[in-house]
Amino acid sequence: MGFTKTDIPGLLIYEPTVHGDNRGYFFESYNEKTFADAGVTMKFVQDNQARSTYGVIRGLHYQLNPHAQTKLIRVLSGAIIDAVVDIRKGSPTYGKSFAIELSAENKKQLLVPRGFAHGYSVISETAEVSYKCDGLYSKQSEGGIVYNDPVLQIDWRIPADKALVADRDLQHPLLADCVNNFSFE
């Protein structure tokens, strides 16, 4: 267990060591030393939690610099398709999307660095999602990309007639037209 690199620089999957017995299970969802030993050294300053029903698609969201956020996403109950898009100008994977199933059962977490648009769809009856952020939310810094941009080819695993998307998320531009101030470092 531990960290797994994806084919997008900086995007990591974290699988904690789960200790289970006839009483249930225990695991450390976050340990500063474990993360630091893997080179993940940001300081988390805000925790968010959301509950949604089947078919909800949230995103694709990001916050512009200087209020950009790294996020560590996990699922407390149910299952989601967690999706990100690299929007760091100059990145060798600019515009590339990545999606993974995160669930209470598999206990995987996704570490999403600054410079990515992020969203998820709920593929179970309900899901509770929790995520840590290394920056505080700033409404003035909100940005987004429409979830169904055909260039991104994200399989949300939700039929179009079952998708529940907020009006504001439907108003986001395509990737080609999104405004962002991220650079690949």
Secondary structure, DSSP 8 states (H G I E B T S, - for coil): -EEEE-SSTT-EEEE---EEETTEEE--S--HHHHHHTT------EEEEEEEETTEEEEEEEE-TTS---EEEEEEESEEEEEEEE--BT-TTTT-EEEEEEETTT--EEEE-TTEEEEEEE-SSEEEEEEEESS---GGGEEE--TT-TTT----SS-GGG-EE-HHHHT---GGG-----B--
